[in-house]
Amino acid sequence: MRIRVFYCGEPENAPNIVERASVAAVFAEFCESRCVVEPFDGIDALMPVLLQSLKDEDVSAVYAAPELYLDLKQTVYETLELRTNLSGDILDLLPETLCEEEKHRYALFASATVMFPSEDGVNTAFCTATGSGNFMLIPVTKECVAVTESRIADWFARKTVVAPSPDEPHVKLCRDAAGALYERHLTMGCANTAAVEYLRNPVLACGEKYAACFKFIDVKSEDRSLSPRELTAFLASRAAWEENTAFGCAMSSVYKIEKEGLVQYLVYISVSVDNEVSLSRVASRGEELSVFLKRAAKELFSLIVCAVTDQPAKPENVDFDVF
């Protein structure tokens, strides 16, 4: 993966905290070349280099002095003309002592953003997909760096699920689904979620002709009362609506259940056809997380094949419903 790492702030405040960020451990493991921190003393100096990096690299990560965090986030979002929304999750964390304007600035994020919240929501680290790359902003505070290290490493691990073998079951079913769409001149709206790379990568492996049948779209729900099942169904329907097609799909974030010392992962998958939604819950069987997510993707592609070819769905698990 092509990665550049920057520091933005007064030079004398940079070295110790950035070293403690374990840049080598977090970024270098996934970086194609030697990973170094490039320092800039202000936003104006950083922006031209950062914008070029966002075009050329997979990830552009900025460690920012806290006093520059809000202005840098706003500058990047405005320059790239990204659509933004208030995050209810961050609003709930923010201290009551902040005025409404401050709360809105701290809670404002672009649509395609993964957040790594600080304990109080202030100066939350995050990663935004910009279309050509990923913009990662990490406030330089000891607390934030400590909290985000493992989360960033996990994010990289998920993003680097690349170039799957064409013989893997989920890739074969993806090719079947893409072929069914292509033959019928159809497109499938696909919701961008935390697990979407397990759909996007096999789609890309099918080649440009078939990959064009899947349109990956930023969708979200403002209704925070929805259950994971309801949210996944909504995202599939919304993806179809956004793409202005009869077909939409979604694969939820990963949910973890711990019971009697055992850990089980759950994922919901959903396909929407003309406002009728098929939905299934996929549970792990003790396999590694990446293996489990590939199996979940395989089941989703199987649902897509059935939906497009008008066949009855035959999911591998019994937790299946149509509504």
C-alpha positions in Angstrom: 0.0 0.0 0.0 1.3 3.5 -0.9 1.3 5.6 2.3 2.7 9.1 3.2 2.7 10.3 6.8 2.9 14.0 7.7 3.1 16.1 10.9 1.4 19.6 10.9 2.3 21.9 13.8 5.1 23.7 15.6 8.3 21.7 14.9 9.5 21.7 18.6 6.3 19.9 19.6 6.6 17.1 17.1 9.4 14.6 17.7 8.5 13.0 21.0 4.8 12.5 20.6 5.2 11.3 17.0 7.8 8.8 18.0 5.5 7.5 20.7 2.8 7.1 18.0 4.9 4.1 16.8 4.7 5.2 13.2 7.0 2.4 12.2 4.8 -0.2 13.8 1.5 1.1 12.7 2.2 2.3 9.2 5.4 0.7 8.0 4.0 -2.8 8.2 1.6 -1.9 5.4 3.7 0.6 3.5 5.4 -0.4 0.2 8.4 1.9 0.9 10.2 3.3 3.9 7.8 5.2 6.1 9.0 8.6 7.4 7.2 11.5 9.0 7.3 14.7 6.8 7.0 17.8 9.0 5.1 21.0 8.1 4.8 24.0 10.4 1.3 25.1 9.2 -1.8 24.2 7.2 -0.9 26.5 4.3 2.5 24.8 3.8 1.0 21.3 4.1 -2.0 21.6 1.8 -0.4 21.6 -1.7 1.7 18.5 -0.7 -1.2 16.8 1.0 -3.6 17.3 -2.0 -1.0 15.8 -4.4 -0.5 12.9 -2.0 -4.3 12.3 -1.9 -4.2 11.9 -5.7 -1.1 9.7 -5.7 -1.2 7.6 -2.6 -3.6 5.1 -1.1 -3.4 6.7 2.4 -2.3 10.2 3.4 -2.0 10.3 7.2 -1.5 13.6 9.1 -0.6 13.9 12.7 -1.8 17.3 13.7 -1.3 19.6 16.6 -4.6 19.9 18.5 -4.9 23.6 17.9 -4.8 22.9 14.1 -7.2 19.9 14.1 -10.5 21.6 13.4 -9.1 24.1 10.8 -7.2 21.3 9.0 -10.3 19.0 8.9 -12.5 21.8 7.6 -9.9 23.0 5.0 -9.5 19.5 3.5 -13.2 18.8 3.4 -14.0 22.2 1.8 -11.1 21.9 -0.7 -12.2 18.5 -1.8 -15.9 19.5 -1.7 -16.9 16.5 0.4 -20.4 16.1 1.6 -20.5 16.3 5.4 -22.9 15.3 8.2 -23.0 15.6 12.0 -22.1 12.4 13.8 -24.7 11.6 16.5 -22.2 9.3 18.1 -19.6 12.0 18.5 -22.2 14.6 19.7 -23.1 12.2 22.5 -19.5 12.1 23.7 -18.7 15.8 23.6 -18.6 17.7 26.9 -21.7 19.8 27.8 -19.3 22.7 28.4 -18.8 23.2 24.7 -21.0 25.7 22.9 -23.2 24.5 20.1 -20.9 25.9 17.4 -17.9 24.0 18.8 -19.9 20.8 19.1 -20.9 21.0 15.5 -17.4 21.6 14.3 -16.1 18.6 16.3 -18.9 16.3 15.2 -18.8 17.2 11.5 -17.4 14.5 9.2 -17.6 13.5 5.6 -19.9 10.7 4.7 -17.4 8.0 3.9 -15.5 8.3 7.2 -14.4 5.8 9.8 -13.9 7.4 13.2 -11.6 6.4 16.1 -13.3 8.4 18.8 -11.4 9.9 21.8 -13.0 9.4 25.2 -14.7 12.8 25.2 -15.2 13.0 21.4 -12.9 16.1 21.1 -10.3 15.9 18.4 -11.5 12.5 17.2 -9.1 10.7 14.9 -10.6 9.5 11.7 -10.1 8.3 8.1 -12.1 9.7 5.2 -12.3 8.0 1.7 -11.8 10.9 -0.7 -12.5 9.0 -4.0 -8.8 8.9 -5.1 -7.3 8.0 -1.7 -7.8 8.0 2.1 -7.2 11.1 4.3 -6.4 10.1 7.9 -6.2 12.8 10.6 -4.7 12.0 14.0 -4.6 14.7 16.7 -1.2 14.7 18.5 -2.2 14.1 22.1 -0.8 11.3 24.2 -4.3 10.0 24.9 -5.5 10.1 21.3 -2.4 8.4 19.9 -2.6 5.6 22.5 -6.3 5.0 21.8 -6.0 5.1 18.0 -2.9 3.0 17.4 -4.6 -0.4 17.5 -7.7 0.9 15.7 -5.7 2.3 12.9 -3.7 -1.0 12.6 -7.1 -2.9 12.4 -8.3 -0.5 9.7 -5.2 -1.1 7.7 -5.6 -4.9 8.1 -9.1 -4.6 6.7 -8.1 -2.3 3.8 -5.3 -4.6 2.7 -7.5 -7.5 1.8 -6.5 -7.1 -1.8 -6.1 -9.3 -4.9 -8.1 -12.3 -3.8 -7.4 -15.5 -5.7 -9.9 -16.0 -8.6 -10.4 -19.6 -7.3 -11.7 -18.5 -3.9 -15.4 -19.3 -3.5 -16.6 -15.8 -2.8 -14.8 -14.5 -6.0 -16.4 -17.2 -8.1 -19.8 -16.3 -6.8 -19.0 -12.6 -7.3 -18.2 -13.4 -10.9 -21.6 -15.2 -11.3 -23.4 -12.2 -9.7 -21.6 -9.7 -11.9 -22.2 -11.8 -15.0 -25.9 -12.0 -14.3 -26.1 -8.2 -13.9 -24.0 -7.6 -17.0 -26.1 -9.9 -19.2 -29.3 -8.1 -18.2 -27.8 -4.6 -18.5 -28.4 -4.0 -14.7 -26.4 -2.3 -12.0 -26.3 -3.0 -8.3 -26.1 -0.2 -5.7 -23.7 -1.3 -2.9 -23.6 0.5 0.4 -20.2 1.5 1.7 -19.8 0.0 5.2 -16.9 -1.0 7.4 -16.8 -4.4 5.7 -17.3 -3.2 2.2 -13.7 -4.1 1.1 -14.7 -7.8 1.2 -17.2 -7.0 -1.5 -15.2 -4.4 -3.5 -12.0 -6.5 -3.8 -13.6 -9.6 -5.4 -15.7 -7.2 -7.6 -12.5 -5.6 -8.9 -11.0 -9.0 -9.4 -13.8 -9.7 -11.9 -12.4 -7.2 -14.4 -13.5 -3.8 -15.5 -16.5 -4.9 -17.6 -18.2 -6.7 -14.7 -16.9 -4.4 -12.0 -18.9 -1.5 -13.6 -22.1 -3.3 -12.7 -21.5 -2.6 -9.0 -21.8 1.0 -7.8 -20.4 1.6 -4.3 -22.3 4.4 -2.6 -22.1 6.3 0.7 -25.4 5.9 2.5 -26.3 6.2 6.1 -29.3 6.4 8.4 -30.1 9.1 10.8 -32.4 6.8 12.7 -30.1 5.6 15.5 -32.9 3.4 17.0 -32.5 0.8 14.1 -31.3 -2.6 15.1 -28.3 -4.1 13.1 -30.8 -6.1 11.0 -33.0 -3.1 10.3 -30.1 -0.9 9.5 -28.6 -3.4 7.0 -32.0 -3.7 5.2 -32.3 0.1 5.1 -28.8 0.5 3.6 -29.5 -2.0 0.9 -32.7 -0.3 -0.1 -31.1 3.2 0.2 -28.2 2.1 -2.1 -30.7 1.0 -4.7 -32.5 4.4 -4.4 -29.3 6.4 -4.6 -28.2 4.5 -7.7 -31.7 4.8 -9.2 -31.9 1.1 -9.8 -34.1 -1.8 -8.7 -31.2 -3.6 -7.0 -29.2 -2.7 -3.9 -27.1 -4.6 -1.4 -25.3 -4.1 1.9 -23.0 -6.1 4.2 -23.1 -4.8 7.8 -20.3 -3.9 10.1 -18.9 -6.8 12.2 -20.7 -7.3 15.5 -18.9 -9.3 18.3 -20.6 -11.3 20.9 -18.8 -12.7 24.0 -20.4 -15.5 25.9 -18.9 -17.7 28.5 -15.4 -16.7 27.4 -16.1 -17.5 23.7 -16.1 -14.9 21.0 -18.5 -15.0 18.0 -18.7 -12.6 15.1 -21.9 -11.7 13.3 -22.6 -10.0 10.0 -25.9 -9.1 8.4 -26.2 -9.2 4.6 -29.1 -7.8 2.6 -30.3 -7.5 -1.0 -33.1 -5.2 -2.0 -35.2 -5.7 -5.2 -38.0 -3.3 -6.0 -38.3 -2.5 -2.3 -38.5 -6.1 -1.2 -35.6 -7.0 1.0 -33.9 -10.3 1.6 -31.8 -10.4 4.7 -29.6 -13.0 6.4 -27.5 -13.2 9.5 -24.1 -14.9 9.1 -22.3 -16.2 12.3 -18.7 -17.2 12.6 -17.8 -20.8 13.2 -14.4 -20.4 15.0 -12.5 -19.4 11.8 -10.3 -16.3 11.5 -12.1 -13.0 11.0 -10.9 -12.6 7.4 -12.1 -16.1 6.5 -15.4 -15.5 8.1 -15.9 -12.2 6.2 -15.1 -13.9 2.9 -17.8 -16.5 3.7 -20.3 -13.8 4.5 -19.4 -12.1 1.2 -19.9 -15.4 -0.6 -23.4 -15.7 0.9 -24.2 -12.1 -0.2 -23.1 -12.7 -3.7 -25.3 -15.9 -3.7 -28.3 -13.8 -2.6 -27.5 -11.4 -5.5 -27.5 -14.2 -8.0 -30.8 -15.4 -6.8 -32.3 -11.9 -6.8 -31.1 -11.0 -10.3 -32.0 -14.4 -11.9 -35.4 -14.6 -10.1 -34.5 -17.8 -8.3 -35.5 -18.7 -4.7 -32.8 -17.9 -2.3 -31.1 -20.8 -0.5 -28.9 -19.3 2.2 -26.5 -21.5 4.1 -27.9 -20.5 7.5 -31.5 -20.5 8.8 -31.6 -16.9 9.9 -33.1 -15.6 6.7 -36.1 -13.4 6.0 -37.8 -11.5 3.2 -39.9 -8.4 3.9 
